[in-house]
Amino acid sequence: MREETRTEEGSGKEALLPVTSIGEHKTWEDVPMKVSLVRFVFCIVFCAFMVVALNALVEAGKPPPPPPPTPITRTVSMSTREDWDKGDDLNDVALDFALVNDLGVDELIMSIGWDDYEPTQGNYDFVWLGQFASLAATYGIKLRPYICYTPEWAGNGDWNSPPTDYNEWNDFCSALGTAMSGHANVVSYEIWNEWNDEQWWAGTFTEYVDLLEVGSAALKAADTDADIVMGGLTYAHWEAIDACTQGTVEQAYEIVAVHCYREWYGKRDPLEGFFDAQWTDWFVPTVNNNGEGEPIWFNEVGFSTLDRGEAAQRFYFARAVPYLFGDDLSLGEVDHFDAYEIKDVDPNDPVIGPEDIRYLGLCNFDRTEKLAFDTVAMWVGLMDDETITSPKNDEVSLEATSGRFGDNYHYLIYRDEGGGATSQVLTIYDKRNSLTCEATLTIAGSTVTLWNQDGTSQDWTSHLDVTGLIISDIPIVANEATILEIMP
């Protein structure tokens, strides 16, 4: 390029303007545009360089990621629940017990209403309850009742009020324990329900602690073989567990219970966000350090089909079992899973709380099974009464071989098969994409069964390589869970 002297129009000044190699002159107006473009490109490149450099500095300054949590080996169990009123037709109850058997569990949580069984002071009526317990025994069902609902005469007139005289509560628990002590299938008593929510308990935490200690002492004196379960909490509420670990309160119970109802508000409360800092940093340490390391049970886990549909409920239970038992943030501390509940509430009966609660059943009110019934039954077959070790999620790696992961999760749980042998249950799902992937294990397997979340299965051993470590061609459908059972 050569330069030529020109006079800038209207200024009288001479300036050097570039001339192209083919002799065409650029106008004076083109020069600042070129300079501006160069400056713009320079700024973009410089900013990109600074972002990369700053990110490198930030990453360099970060502490190393925390090690995976120490896995815990324990025997886990599963149950379901249903509520009946005193005097309900035992022939109808038998139909519900048959569903419990079909689900595969042998433990059932149910309510005992103080107001039902002591309608007036000192007037105890346990005849129907004894018949109910005997009927359950014929179906091989162990009962884990929770005691709730204050009679009008014993409180301020509201069913959720504390008793005005704890001696009356003591007398009721003593009479109940004595009446039920002859039924070996009554294996525990839970003291109240969701007492950290004023809808269920109008008293203070201190008043609940009194209820717990008085009731526990009376029940244990009358029925020495039964465990006491602390009333299930609506969530992992640190202040609540703190109140129950002061002094010697923890000696009043053997089991800590928590409930898990998530995704009632769409994407705002995903199941996978349940385990938070309150659980990992406060709740679990309080149970283990201030308490006596009691097992933690999720003794209510549910999902309503109202306005959400059966497919959403099925996907929820397909995820909830491996998440609660196997997520890294569970810390391996969960020992029990209860699927709420056998069937929907009678359309003619009132419910406590929103209308969603009416439709939490695994079956409709007419006992026709919803889609989630087979999903829970599948998990009962895979997990109930198994000795498991979790979390083990760092001991498997996944790679998409067709398509790509979008919003994916996986949970690996080890099962003790005896004699040093270990089987594995691997759950994989993606909330956004459908794809095919392969899984690389740490422990080799010999056979693989692929379970669909509807409870159907197929032999997947032909997709296991010769080392027993790589499983290929695993189909992942968006918003459906794929479960692999790998035997040693």
C-alpha positions in Angstrom: 0.0 0.0 0.0 1.2 3.5 -0.8 0.3 6.9 0.6 -0.9 10.1 -1.2 -1.2 13.6 0.2 -4.8 15.0 0.1 -6.3 18.1 1.5 -9.2 17.4 3.9 -12.3 19.0 2.6 -13.3 22.1 4.5 -10.2 22.1 6.8 -7.3 23.2 4.6 -5.2 20.6 6.2 -3.2 18.0 4.4 -3.5 14.4 5.4 -2.1 11.1 4.3 -4.8 8.9 3.0 -4.2 5.2 2.1 -4.4 4.1 -1.5 -5.1 0.5 -2.3 -2.7 -1.5 -4.3 -4.8 -1.3 -7.4 -4.8 2.5 -7.2 -8.2 3.1 -5.7 -8.3 5.8 -3.0 -10.2 5.3 0.3 -12.2 8.3 1.5 -11.2 10.0 4.7 -14.4 8.8 6.4 -13.3 5.2 6.0 -10.2 5.6 8.2 -11.9 6.1 11.6 -14.3 3.2 10.8 -11.3 0.9 10.3 -9.6 2.1 13.4 -12.8 1.6 15.5 -13.2 -1.9 14.1 -9.6 -2.8 15.1 -10.2 -1.4 18.5 -13.4 -3.3 18.9 -11.8 -6.6 17.9 -8.9 -5.9 20.2 -11.2 -5.3 23.1 -13.2 -8.5 22.5 -9.9 -10.6 22.3 -8.5 -8.9 25.4 -11.7 -9.4 27.4 -11.8 -13.1 26.4 -8.2 -13.5 27.5 -8.9 -11.8 30.8 -12.0 -14.1 31.4 -9.9 -17.2 30.8 -7.1 -15.9 32.9 -9.4 -14.9 35.8 -11.1 -18.3 35.7 -7.8 -20.0 35.8 -6.8 -18.0 38.9 -10.2 -18.7 40.6 -9.9 -22.4 39.9 -6.3 -22.4 41.2 -7.4 -20.7 44.4 -10.2 -23.1 45.1 -9.7 -25.8 47.6 -9.8 -29.3 46.2 -13.3 -30.8 46.0 -14.3 -32.6 49.1 -13.8 -36.4 49.1 -16.9 -38.5 48.6 -18.8 -39.2 51.9 -17.7 -42.4 53.7 -20.2 -45.1 52.7 -22.2 -46.7 55.5 -23.3 -50.3 55.5 -26.7 -51.0 57.1 -29.8 -53.1 56.6 -32.7 -51.1 55.1 -36.4 -51.8 55.1 -39.6 -50.6 53.4 -43.2 -50.2 54.4 -46.5 -48.6 53.3 -49.3 -47.0 55.3 -53.0 -46.5 55.4 -55.4 -45.1 58.0 -58.7 -46.6 59.2 -61.3 -45.4 61.7 -62.3 -47.5 64.6 -65.2 -49.7 63.6 -64.4 -49.8 59.9 -65.6 -53.0 58.2 -62.8 -55.6 58.7 -63.8 -57.2 55.4 -62.8 -54.0 53.6 -59.7 -53.8 55.7 -58.8 -57.3 54.5 -58.9 -56.0 50.9 -56.3 -53.4 51.8 -54.1 -56.0 53.6 -54.2 -58.0 50.3 -52.8 -54.9 48.5 -50.0 -54.6 51.2 -49.1 -58.2 50.4 -49.2 -57.5 46.6 -46.8 -54.6 47.2 -44.4 -57.0 48.8 -43.9 -55.2 52.1 -44.6 -56.8 55.5 -44.7 -53.6 57.6 -47.6 -51.2 57.8 -47.8 -47.8 59.4 -51.3 -46.7 60.6 -52.9 -44.3 63.0 -54.3 -44.8 66.4 -56.5 -41.9 67.4 -56.5 -41.1 71.1 -60.0 -39.6 70.5 -61.2 -42.9 68.9 -60.1 -45.2 71.7 -60.7 -43.1 74.8 -63.8 -41.0 73.7 -64.5 -40.1 77.3 -62.1 -40.0 80.2 -61.2 -43.5 81.4 -63.5 -45.2 78.9 -61.0 -47.3 76.8 -62.3 -49.3 73.9 -59.7 -51.4 72.2 -61.9 -54.3 71.0 -61.9 -53.3 67.3 -58.1 -52.5 67.4 -57.4 -55.9 68.8 -59.4 -57.6 66.0 -57.6 -55.4 63.5 -54.1 -56.4 64.8 -55.1 -60.1 64.7 -56.3 -59.8 61.1 -53.1 -58.1 60.1 -51.2 -61.0 61.7 -53.0 -63.5 59.4 -51.6 -61.5 56.4 -48.1 -61.6 57.9 -48.2 -57.8 58.5 -46.3 -56.1 61.3 -47.9 -52.9 62.5 -46.1 -49.6 63.4 -48.9 -47.3 64.6 -48.6 -43.7 65.3 -50.7 -42.2 68.1 -52.3 -38.8 67.5 -55.5 -36.7 67.9 -56.3 -35.4 71.3 -59.9 -36.0 72.5 -62.0 -32.8 73.1 -62.2 -33.6 76.8 -58.4 -34.0 77.2 -57.2 -30.7 75.6 -58.6 -27.3 74.6 -61.2 -28.9 72.3 -58.9 -29.1 69.2 -57.5 -32.4 68.1 -54.0 -31.0 67.7 -53.7 -29.4 71.1 -51.5 -30.7 73.9 -53.2 -32.5 76.8 -54.1 -30.2 79.6 -53.0 -33.0 82.0 -50.1 -35.3 81.0 -51.2 -37.8 83.5 -54.2 -38.5 81.3 -51.9 -39.0 78.4 -49.8 -41.4 80.5 -52.9 -43.4 81.4 -54.0 -43.7 77.8 -50.6 -44.9 76.6 -50.4 -47.4 79.5 -53.8 -48.8 78.7 -53.0 -49.0 74.9 -49.6 -50.7 75.5 -51.2 -53.2 77.8 -54.0 -54.0 75.3 -51.5 -54.4 72.4 -48.8 -56.3 74.3 -50.5 -59.6 73.4 -50.1 -58.8 69.7 -46.5 -59.7 68.7 -47.0 -58.0 65.3 -47.3 -54.6 66.9 -43.6 -53.8 66.8 -43.4 -50.0 67.5 -45.3 -46.9 68.5 -44.8 -43.5 67.0 -45.6 -40.5 69.3 -47.7 -38.1 67.3 -47.2 -36.9 63.7 -45.6 -33.9 62.1 -45.4 -32.1 65.4 -43.0 -29.5 64.0 -46.0 -28.1 62.0 -48.6 -26.1 63.9 -51.3 -27.7 61.7 -50.6 -31.0 63.4 -49.3 -29.8 66.8 -50.5 -26.6 68.4 -48.1 -26.9 71.3 -44.5 -25.9 71.7 -41.5 -28.1 71.1 -41.1 -28.3 74.9 -44.6 -29.5 75.3 -43.9 -32.1 72.6 -40.8 -33.3 74.4 -43.1 -33.8 77.5 -45.6 -35.8 75.4 -42.7 -37.9 74.0 -41.1 -38.7 77.3 -44.4 -39.4 79.2 -45.8 -41.5 76.4 -42.6 -43.5 75.8 -42.3 -44.4 79.5 -45.9 -45.6 79.7 -45.7 -47.7 76.5 -42.4 -49.3 77.3 -43.6 -50.2 80.8 -46.6 -52.0 79.3 -45.1 -53.4 76.1 -41.4 -53.9 76.7 -40.6 -55.3 73.3 -41.9 -52.3 71.3 -39.7 -49.6 69.9 -40.6 -45.9 70.2 -40.5 -43.7 67.1 -40.1 -40.0 67.5 -43.0 -38.3 65.7 -42.3 -37.9 62.0 -41.1 -34.4 61.0 -42.3 -32.5 57.9 -38.7 -32.1 56.9 -35.2 -32.4 58.4 -35.9 -29.6 60.9 -32.8 -28.9 63.0 -34.5 -27.0 65.8 -36.9 -29.9 66.2 -34.3 -32.6 66.5 -32.3 -30.3 68.8 -35.2 -30.1 71.2 -35.3 -33.9 71.2 -31.6 -34.3 72.0 -31.4 -32.1 75.1 -30.4 -33.8 78.3 -31.6 -37.4 78.2 -34.6 -37.0 75.9 -33.0 -39.2 73.3 -33.5 -42.1 75.6 -37.2 -41.9 75.0 -37.0 -43.1 71.4 -35.1 -45.6 69.2 -35.9 -44.2 65.7 -35.9 -40.7 64.2 -38.5 -40.1 61.5 -38.7 -37.6 58.7 -41.2 -37.1 55.8 -40.4 -36.3 52.2 -43.1 -34.6 50.0 -41.4 -32.8 47.1 -42.4 -31.4 43.7 -45.8 -30.2 44.8 -44.9 -26.9 43.1 -43.4 -28.1 39.8 -39.7 -27.4 39.3 -39.4 -25.1 42.4 -38.8 -27.9 44.9 -37.2 -30.8 43.0 -36.8 -34.1 44.9 -33.0 -34.0 44.3 -32.8 -30.8 46.4 -34.1 -32.4 49.6 -30.7 -33.1 51.1 -29.4 -29.6 51.9 -27.0 -28.0 54.3 -29.5 -28.3 57.2 -29.4 -32.1 56.7 -25.7 -32.6 56.2 -24.4 -29.9 58.6 -27.0 -29.8 61.4 -29.6 -32.5 61.4 -27.5 -35.7 60.9 -24.7 -34.4 63.2 -27.2 -33.6 65.9 -28.7 -37.1 65.7 -25.2 -38.7 65.8 -23.5 -36.5 68.3 -26.1 -35.1 70.6 -28.5 -38.1 70.3 -27.5 -41.7 70.3 -27.0 -42.2 66.6 -30.5 -43.5 66.1 -31.5 -44.8 62.7 -33.2 -42.2 60.5 -36.4 -43.3 58.7 -38.3 -41.7 55.9 -41.6 -43.0 57.1 -43.7 -40.9 54.8 -42.8 -40.4 51.2 -45.6 -39.4 48.8 -46.7 -37.7 45.6 -50.2 -36.6 44.7 -51.7 -37.4 41.3 -54.1 -34.5 41.5 -53.3 -32.2 38.5 -50.0 -34.1 38.0 -51.0 -37.5 36.7 -49.9 -41.1 37.4 -46.8 -41.0 35.2 -45.4 -38.2 37.3 -46.1 -40.1 40.5 -44.4 -43.2 39.0 -41.3 -41.2 38.0 -41.2 -39.7 41.5 -41.1 -43.1 43.2 -38.6 -44.4 40.7 -36.2 -41.7 41.8 -37.1 -41.3 45.4 -36.0 -44.7 46.6 -32.5 -44.6 45.1 -32.1 -40.9 45.9 -32.9 -41.3 49.6 -30.9 -44.4 50.1 -28.0 -43.6 47.7 -27.4 -39.8 47.1 -24.0 -38.5 48.2 -25.7 -36.0 50.5 -27.8 -38.6 52.2 -24.5 -39.5 53.8 -25.7 -43.1 53.9 -27.8 -42.3 56.9 -31.3 -43.4 55.7 -32.5 -46.8 56.9 -36.1 -47.0 55.9 -38.5 -45.9 53.1 -42.3 -45.8 53.5 -44.5 -45.3 50.5 -47.5 -43.2 51.3 -50.1 -44.7 51.0 -52.1 -47.7 49.8 -55.1 -45.9 48.4 -56.7 -42.5 47.9 -58.9 -41.0 50.6 -62.7 -41.6 50.3 -64.1 -38.8 48.1 -66.8 -38.2 50.8 -64.4 -37.9 53.7 -62.7 -34.6 54.7 -58.9 -34.3 54.5 -56.5 -32.3 56.7 -54.8 -29.8 54.4 -55.1 -29.2 50.7 -57.1 -31.4 48.3 -53.9 -32.8 46.9 -53.7 -35.0 50.0 -56.8 -37.0 48.9 -54.8 -38.4 45.9 -51.6 -39.6 47.5 -52.5 -43.3 47.1 -50.7 -45.9 45.1 -54.2 -47.0 44.2 -57.3 -45.2 43.6 -60.0 -45.3 46.3 -61.7 -48.2 44.5 -58.3 -50.1 44.9 -57.4 -50.1 41.2 -53.7 -49.7 41.0 -52.0 -46.6 39.8 -48.8 -46.8 37.7 -46.6 -46.2 40.7 -47.8 -49.3 42.5 -45.6 -51.6 40.3 -42.7 -49.2 40.6 -42.8 -49.3 44.4 -43.2 -53.1 44.3 -40.1 -53.3 42.1 -38.1 -51.4 44.6 -39.4 -53.5 47.5 -38.0 -56.5 45.6 -34.7 -54.8 45.1 -34.2 -53.1 48.5 -36.4 -54.4 51.3 -34.5 -56.1 54.1 -31.3 -55.9 52.1 -27.9 -55.0 53.7 -26.7 -52.2 51.5 -23.6 -49.9 51.4 -24.0 -46.3 50.1 -23.2 -43.8 48.7 -21.0 -45.4 46.1 -21.7 -43.1 43.2 -18.1 -42.3 42.6 -17.5 -46.0 41.7 -19.2 -45.8 38.4 -18.7 -43.6 35.3 -21.2 -43.0 32.6 -20.6 -42.0 28.9 -23.2 -41.1 26.3 -22.7 -43.2 23.2 -25.7 -41.9 21.3 -27.2 -38.5 22.0 -26.0 -36.5 25.0 -26.8 -36.1 28.7 -28.8 -33.0 29.6 -29.9 -33.1 33.2 -28.8 -36.5 34.4 -28.5 -38.3 37.7 -27.2 -41.6 38.8 -27.1 -43.6 42.1 -25.1 -46.7 42.8 -25.9 -48.9 45.8 -24.0 -52.0 46.8 -25.9 -55.0 48.3 -24.2 -57.7 50.5 -24.9 -61.1 49.0 -23.0 -62.9 51.7 -19.6 -64.7 51.6 -17.9 -61.5 50.6 -19.9 -61.2 47.3 -21.4 -57.8 46.3 -24.3 -57.1 43.9 -25.0 -53.6 42.6 -28.1 -51.6 41.8 -27.5 -48.7 39.5 -30.2 -46.1 38.7 -29.8 -43.7 35.8 -32.2 -41.0 34.5 -32.2 -37.7 32.6 -34.8 -35.1 33.1 -34.2 -33.5 29.7 -32.8 -35.9 27.0 -33.2 -39.4 25.7 -30.0 -41.1 24.9 -27.9 -44.3 25.0 -25.0 -44.7 27.4 -22.5 -47.1 28.8 -21.5 -47.6 32.4 -18.1 -48.5 33.7 -18.1 -50.2 37.1 -15.4 -50.7 39.7 -16.7 -54.2 40.8 -17.2 -56.7 38.0 -20.5 -58.5 37.6 -21.5 -61.7 35.8 -25.2 -61.0 35.0 -27.2 -57.8 34.4 -31.0 -57.3 34.6 -32.4 -54.1 33.2 -35.5 -52.9 35.1 -37.9 -50.4 33.7 -39.7 -48.1 36.1 -42.9 -49.9 35.3 -41.5 -53.0 37.1 -40.8 -55.0 33.9 -37.4 -56.3 33.3 -35.1 -58.0 30.7 -31.8 -59.8 30.7 -29.1 -57.4 29.8 -26.1 -59.7 30.3 -25.3 -59.7 26.6 -24.4 -56.0 26.9 -21.8 -56.8 29.6 -18.2 -56.9 28.3 -15.8 -59.8 29.0 -14.3 -58.0 31.9 -17.6 -57.7 33.6 -17.0 -54.0 34.1 -18.6 -52.2 31.1 -22.3 -52.3 30.4 -23.2 -50.9 27.0 -26.3 -49.8 25.1 -28.2 -48.6 28.2 -31.4 -46.9 27.0 -32.3 -43.7 28.8 -35.7 -42.2 28.1 -36.2 -38.6 29.2 -38.1 -38.5 32.5 -38.0 -42.2 33.0 -35.6 -44.1 35.3 -33.5 -47.1 34.1 -32.4 -49.5 36.8 -29.6 -52.0 36.4 -29.2 -54.9 38.8 -25.7 -56.4 38.5 -25.1 -59.7 40.2 -21.6 -60.9 41.2 
